[in-house]
Amino acid sequence: MTEFRKRAAIAAVALLLLTGCSTTTGGAGPGDAAAGKGLTAAGTYPIESLDPHGAQGATTGTQLAAQAIFSRLVRPDADGKVTGDLADKWEPGATAAEWTFHLRDGVTFSDGKPVTAADVVASFDRMVKIDGPNAANFPDYKMTASAGGEVKLTAPAPDASIPRKLGLFYVIPGTIKAEDTAFFERPVGSGPFVVNRFAPSEVLALAPNKTYWDAAPQVGKLEIRNIPDLSARLTALRTGEVDVVWGIPDDQLPVLRGESGVTVETVPSTAVFTMWFNSSTPALKSSKVRRALWQAVDFATIIKQLYPETGALADAPVAPAVLGYAKQQPVGHDAKAAKAALEEAGFDFGGKLRLQFSDAEFRPFVQAVASGLAEIGVHADVLEKEKAVFTKDLLALNWDINFQQLATPTYDAASNLGRLYPCAAGRTGYCNPELDKLLAKAGANAVEAERAGLYGQASEIIWRDAVGMYPMAVKLAYAWNKRVGGFTPEPSGLPDFSSVRLNGA
């Protein structure tokens, strides 16, 4: 992998034709009590591929499908804690550079064949060979099988975040090669559901996997549909055509709350609106300048106007659900003090800052930030870029302020702070040897409480030096109708339907 491709793959992780009908072994049969009890969900993003190792492997749609069809060694629960899946226990070696995972007995794929350590290793090797975005979490890592249903993952250096990073790694039959894309038209997995039909970007129809090692799903059918138009998606919820929707904008939530038989709930996510400063830009080298620019924008008012229910002022570079979160002192809005600080620092008010972003949904927020800066005489060119151009310019530091909704899908600050802020990452033009030492120490410490404390110290430096502005912690809004019971809104935006039941069905 070239250095640019490696960095582009890593960036893709932070960023979340009709195929013929297919039936897979292990689904609900005609005589099953659950048959006919169908649940329909409509999420925010389409499912374009079912291959969790491929180019779409890091997308929200593919991850949602993968967790329903396949299994992982370990997985995050609704609180972000690591829990067992194929592995029922695991432990680090002496330095956390080697981790051993013990596979639970009796797990099979939906075709009845046993899931073995060899399948796990072959899946890992396939992921690495394909070189998709999730492979970037494991550069030069090696997985091997040992006796007694164990697998070992060895890193080139101590890595205490391995269990959480493996939440993005899915196991498929070991016979499936890198080029076997046809397998994913009718995949065999060991997850709670099996595929009945898949039409990319349209619908994924699932049935319970009768061979699933854990409790079998209580719904006889599950359809995940793509309904791009918001009004159509919400109408489908109101009419009962769809049972669960999420990713609902703020202006629709009061209306939905007034609907009879509809439950609406917002939950804190793992995402934070993140606006990095390019510290290699001469005008932004000083932390005093960067902090003054942060102070100049009235983020509390912007959030209240644009995201009154799904936004809250952030108080750390990572969200509260993430291991390593530590609350920081808020940066209060004070335009007068901000302008005075910039004048004292000799800031050039005649220049322009390039403020780049992608995705039209964020346009009002970014424009409001630019307006706030303009009120104290700082000019920002708002540059909305197509995703590929945005990513290329992001890695090339071809910007002065960069906006992203930056999630932490592993629930671990290692994949956010530890990956993006070291000097070697070159992501923001900021370099601090003291921060590097803290991040390295945290990344090698397998005791989670100690790691959290070290990442808290790192967050304090990042916040104090205003490596970026961290204006908003993101909440996710879910809505479901009265037929649905046992549903838990997920901070990840990847709801688990395996424990959902249908009331009165």
N, C-alpha and C positions, 0 to 999 in steps of 0.2 A: 504494500500500500504506500503510495506517495505521501509526503508530509501534508500536502494540501488536502488530498482525499481523506486522510486520517482525521484531520481537523474538521473537515466538512461533515464527516460521518458523526463525529462527536457533537457538532452543532445540531445535527438533525435530531439527536436524542433529546436536548433541552427543549427544542421547539416542539412538545404531542411538535360491455358485450354480455349478453346473457349466456350463462353456462347451463348445460342441461341439468335437469333434475337428477339427483343421485340419492340413493338410500344406502346407509351404512349399517353394518351389523351392530347390535346392541341398543337400538332405539326402542321406543315404546311399541309394543305389539297390539293387535286389535283387541285382545282380551284384557289388557291392562286397565286397572281401575282408574289410572290417571289419564287414559286416552281421551282426547276431546277437550280437556281443560287447557285452553290456550291463553298465553300471555303475549301481548304485543308491546314492544318498546320502540321508541323513536329517539335516537340520540342526536348529537350535534354534528358529528362528522361521519362521512360514508365509510363503509368497509370495502376497500378496494382489493384486498388480498388476504388470504388466510395463512400465508407463510410467515411465521413469526421470526424467521431468520433472514428474510429477504430485505429488499430495499424499502418496503413499507412496514417493516417490523416494529419501528418505533412510533408509528402513527397511532392515534387514539383508536381509530376504527379497528385496525388489526390487533391491537392489544386487547380490546374488548372481546373480539371473537376468540382470540387465542386462550384467554383465561376460561372461556366456556368449553372449549374443545380439547385442550391439551393440559398437561400438568407441569409443574415446576418442581425443582428440588425443595424450595421454600417459597413462601409468598407472604405479602403483607396482609394483616387483617385490617378491619375498618379503622383501627386506631393507629395504623402504621407500624405495629409491632410485627416482628418476624415470627411466622408460625410454620409448622411442617406441612409439606405436601407429599411428594414422593419420599422425602427423607423424614424420619421421625426423630432423629437427633443428629447433631453436628457439633464439631469442636475445632478450634484452631490448633496449629502446632505451636512450638515454643515462641516463634516470632510473628505469628499471624500471616506468614508468607505461604503457609500450607494449611488448607482446611480439609477435613474429612467429613463426608456426609454418609450416614448409614441409611440405606433404603429400607422402607417398611416392607414387610412380607405380604405376598398375595396380591399385589397390584397388577392388573392386566390392562391391555389396550382394549378398545371396544370390540375388536375382532376375537377376543379371548386369549390372545397370546400374552405371555408374561412380560412385564416391563423389567428389564435387566440393567445392570450397571453398564453393560456394553452399549445399550440403547442410549443411555445418558451421555456417555463419552462420544459416541458417533454423532449425536445431536449437537454437542458442543463443537466438535470438529467441523461439522457442516456449517454452523453459524459463523465460525471463524473463516472458513474457506470462502463462503459467499461474500464476506466482508461488508455486511449490511451495517446499519447504524448501531445496533446493539453490540456488535463485535467490538466496537471501539471501547467498550467498558473493560475489555480483557486483553490488552495489548501484550503479546508474548506470554500469555498464561497457558498452562498445560493442564489437561484433565486426563486422569488415568483411572482404570478400574482395578480394584484389588479384591482379594478373596472375601467371601462372606457378605456380598452385596454392599460393598462400599465403593465410593468414588472419592478421589483426591483431586483438589484443584490447587495448583501451585503457581504462585505469582513471582515475578522477578524481584519483588521487594515486599516487605510486610504490607498487607492490605486488610485492615479490619472491617472494611465495608463489603467484603465479598458476599456474605449472606444476603444483604439487602440488594446488591447489584444483581444477584441471581433471581430476583423477582421479575426480571425481564427476560429470563432464559427459559424456553419451553422445550420439552422432550417429545420427540416423535420416534417412530420405529427406526432402528438403526440401519435398516436396508435402504432408506431413502437418501439418495445422493443429492449433491448440490444442484444438479441440473434437472432433477425430477419434479418439475413444476406441476405436472399433471396430477400428481398425488393430491395437491391441495384443492382440486375440484371436488374430491370426495375423500377427505382426509380421515385417517384413523388416529384417534388419540386416547388418552386415559383421563380426560376431564369429565365433568358432570354431564355434558351434552354431546350428542353426535349430530352430524350435518345431514339434513334431509334435502335441502336445496340451497344453492348459493348463486345469486346474481350480483356480480360486483357492482358496488355503488347503488344497489337497489334494495336487496333483501337477503338476509341470512335466516333460513328456517331450520330450527333445531328440535331435537327430541331427547328425552332423558337417556342417558347411558346406563343401561341396566347392569353393566359390569363395574360401575364406578365404585371405588374402594370406600368412599365416605357415604353419607346418607344420600340416597337418590333424590333428584329434584322432584318437587311435588306437582309441578305443572306438566301436563302431558305434551304441550307444544310451546315453543318459544320462537317468536319472530322478532328480529331486529330490523326495522325498516329505515331507509333513508328518505326523509321528507324535507328537502332543502328549504322550502318556503315556510317561514315561521308561522304565519297565520294558518296555513293548512295543517301544520303540525299541532297547533293548539286546538283547532277545530276538531281534529281527529280525536284528541283527548276528551273534549267536551261531549262528542257523540258516542264515545265508547269504542271507536274503531281502534284506538291506541290506549293502552293502559298506563304507561309510564313515559314521561318525557323529562328531559333535563337540558341544561344550558339555556335557561329562559332569561331574557333580558329584563331589567328592572321595571320598565314601564308596563310590562304585562303581568307582573306579579299581583298587584292589587286587584286586577280584574279576575285573575284566576282564583284568588282567595274568596271572591264573592260567589264562585260557582258551587252549587250544591253537590256534595259527594266527591269533591276534589280536595286532596291534601297537598299543601305546598310547604316545602321546607328548604331552608338554605343551610349549607354546612361550610365551614372553613375548608379551603382546599390547600394543596401544597404549593400554590403559585403565588408569586409576588410580582407586581408591576415593577420592572427594573429598568432604570435609565442610567446606563454606564456613561461616565465621562471618559474621553480619550485623553489620558494623562500624558501621552506623547505629543499632543498638540501644544505648541508654545503657550497659547492663551490659557490652557487648562492645567499646566504643570503644578500650580500651587493648590494645596488642599484648602487654603483660605478662600481662593476664588471659587473652587468647586462647591464648598459649603455655602458660600454666599449665594450662588446661583440656586442651590437647593432651597435656601431660606427665602428667596425672592418669589417663589410660586406658592399660591394659596391652595395647597392640595386638599385641605379639608373641605373647602367650598366646592372645588371641582368634583370631588368624590360625592359629596352630598347632592350635587346637581345631576351627575351622570350615573352614579352607582350607589344610590341610597340604601339598597338592600344587599347587593352582592359585592360591596366594597367596604373596606375599613382602613383607616390610616395604618400603614405598616410600622412596626417598631423593631424590625430586625431585617437583615438581608435575606433570611429564609423564613418560611411560614411556621407558625406554632406547632403544626403537626410533624415537623421534620426533626429528626435527631440532630441536636446541635443548636437548636433555636435558643437564643438568649435575648431577653428584652433589653432594648437600648433606650437612651433618653431621646424623646422626640425632637425633631428639628422644627421649631415653630416658625410660622410665617411672619416675617417682618421686612416689608419691602424697603423701608427707609434705612434700616440697619444693613440690609443686603447691598443696597447701592453704595452706601458709605464704605463698606468693606471692599467692594470692587474698586472704588476710586482710590482708596488707600493702597491697594495692591497694584495700581497702575494698569488696570484692565482697559483694553482697547475697545471702547464702545462703538468705534467706527467699523469694526469687523463684523463678520457674520459666522454663526455657528451652524454646522450642518447637522440637523436633527433627523435621523433616519428611522423608519419603521416599516413594517409590512402588515398587511391585513386591514381592510377598510373598517372593520368594527372598532379599531382603536383610533381612527382618525379624529373623532371629536375630542378625545382625551389629549392626544398629542397637540392638536391645535390649541387647546385651552392652556397647555403648558407654554407653548410659544407665545400666547397672548400675555400670560403672566410675566414672562421674561421681558416682553416688549414694554410693559408698564414701567420698568426701571431703565429702559434704554438699551436693553440687550436684544440684538436681532438674531433670530433663528430661522433658517430656511427649512421648512418642513418638507422632507423628501420621502414620499410614499413609494416603495420599491416592490417590484415583483419578487416573490420569495427567493428564487435562485440568485437574482442580482443582490438582494438584501444579504443573503448568506455569504456570497463572495466578498462583498464590501465589508461585512462584519469581520471576517477573518483577516482581511487586508488592512483593517483599521482605517478604512476610507470613510470616516465620519467623525464628528465631534461629540455628539450625544446620540446614544443608541437606545431605542425603546424596544423591550421585549416583555411579554408575559412569560416569566421564567418559572417553570414548575420543577419540582424535585420528585420524580416518579419513584425513586428508590426510598423515599422518606429518610434520606441520609445526607447530611451536609457534605459528605465526601464527594458526592456527585454534583454538587453545586459549588460550595466554597473550595473544597479540596481540588476540584478539577479545573475551575475557571479563574482562580485568583493567584496562583503561584506565578512567579516571574517567568518560568519556563512556558507557561500557557500562552503568554503574549496576547491575551484577549482584550485588555483595556489600556495598555500602555503604562500600567501601574506596576511598580516592582518594589517590594519591601522585604528584605532578608529576614526581619523579625517575624513577619507574617508567614513566610515560607517555612521557618522552623516550627512554628505552631501547627501549621497545616500538616507538615510531614509527621510530627509527633502524634497528632490526632489520628492520622491515617493508619498508623502502625499499632494503635492501642486497641486491643480487643475488649477491654472493659468499657461497656457503653456509657456508664456514668462519667468515667474519666474522659472519654472521647467527647462527650457532650460539653464538659467544662472547657476543654481545649478549644473546641469550635466556638464556644461562647466568647473566649478571649480573642479569637480571630475575628469574630463578628464585631467586637468592640473597635478593633483597629480599622476594619473596612468602613464602619459607620463613622468613626472619628475623622478619618482621612477623606471621607466623601468620595470613595472610589466611584460611586454612582449615587443617584437619588433613588430611594426605595419608597415610593409614595403610597402604594396600596397593596394590602393583602386581599386576595381574591376569594370570594365565596361562590359556591355553585348552588344553583337553584334547581330543585327537582319538584315534580308534581305527579301525582298518581291518583287514580280513581278508586272508589270504594270497593271494587272487586279485589283489590290487591292487599294482601296481608303479608307481614313478615319482611317487608322491604326496608333495607338500610341504605340511605344515601351515602355515597362514597366520596371522600375528599379527593380521590384521584380522578373522578369523572368516569370511572370504569365500574359501574354497579355490578354486583354479583347476584345473579338471578337464581342460583341453585337452591336457595333456601326460601324463596318466595312461594306463597300459596295463594290460591284464588278463593276468596270468600263466597260461599254460596254457589260455587260452580259444581 
